[in-house]
């Protein structure tokens, strides 16, 4: 296992100490778990496109194909 050294602001170190006391684990365990959760969630978020997130909504509403670009549908929206 690799070692990592980092500097924490005092306030963050106090929060870490408090969490360690509540959980009854070491700082290393808590930081590893937090880092794994962060990396897992950020990788998942990066891998998902808007189409992935809202793909089930594409084509679910009927209407004119030029709704967002035809000026006749856009009249009065600025009010």
C-alpha positions as CSV (number, residue, x, y, z in Angstrom):
1,X,0.0,0.0,0.0
2,X,1.3,3.5,-0.9
3,X,1.6,6.3,1.6
4,X,0.3,9.8,1.0
5,X,1.0,12.9,3.0
6,X,-1.2,15.9,2.9
7,X,-1.8,19.2,4.8
8,X,-5.3,20.0,6.1
9,X,-6.7,23.3,7.3
10,X,-7.3,23.3,11.1
11,X,-11.1,23.3,10.7
12,X,-11.0,20.3,8.4
13,X,-8.7,18.4,10.7
14,X,-11.1,19.1,13.6
15,X,-14.0,17.7,11.5
16,X,-11.9,14.7,10.6
17,X,-11.0,14.1,14.3
18,X,-14.7,14.3,15.2
19,X,-15.7,11.8,12.5
20,X,-12.9,9.4,13.5
21,X,-14.1,9.5,17.1
22,X,-17.7,8.9,16.1
23,X,-16.9,6.0,13.7
24,X,-14.1,4.5,15.8
25,X,-11.8,4.1,12.9
26,X,-8.4,5.6,12.0
27,X,-8.0,8.8,9.9
28,X,-6.4,6.7,7.2
29,X,-9.5,4.4,6.9
30,X,-11.9,7.4,6.9
31,X,-9.9,9.3,4.3
32,X,-9.6,6.2,2.1
33,X,-13.4,5.6,2.2
34,X,-14.2,9.2,1.5
35,X,-11.7,9.3,-1.4
36,X,-13.2,6.0,-2.9
37,X,-16.7,7.4,-2.6
38,X,-15.7,10.7,-4.2
39,X,-13.9,9.0,-7.1
40,X,-16.6,6.5,-7.7
41,X,-19.3,9.2,-7.9
42,X,-17.3,11.6,-10.0
43,X,-16.4,8.8,-12.5
44,X,-20.1,7.8,-12.7
45,X,-21.1,11.4,-13.3
46,X,-18.5,12.0,-16.0
47,X,-19.5,8.8,-17.9
48,X,-23.2,9.9,-18.1
49,X,-24.3,12.3,-20.8
50,X,-27.5,14.3,-20.9
51,X,-28.9,11.7,-23.2
52,X,-28.1,9.0,-20.6
53,X,-29.8,11.1,-17.9
54,X,-32.9,12.1,-19.9
55,X,-33.0,9.6,-22.7
56,X,-36.4,8.3,-21.7
57,X,-37.9,11.7,-22.2
58,X,-36.7,12.1,-25.8
59,X,-39.7,11.9,-28.1
60,X,-42.2,11.6,-25.3
61,X,-44.1,14.8,-26.2
62,X,-45.9,15.4,-29.5
63,X,-45.8,18.8,-31.1
64,X,-44.4,20.8,-34.0
65,X,-40.8,19.8,-34.9
66,X,-39.7,23.4,-35.1
67,X,-41.1,24.5,-31.7
68,X,-37.8,25.9,-30.5
69,X,-36.8,27.7,-33.7
70,X,-39.9,29.0,-35.4
71,X,-40.6,32.6,-34.6
72,X,-44.4,32.1,-34.6
73,X,-44.1,29.9,-31.5
74,X,-41.6,32.3,-29.8
75,X,-43.8,35.4,-30.0
76,X,-44.7,36.6,-26.5
77,X,-42.2,34.5,-24.6
78,X,-40.1,37.6,-23.6
79,X,-42.8,39.0,-21.5
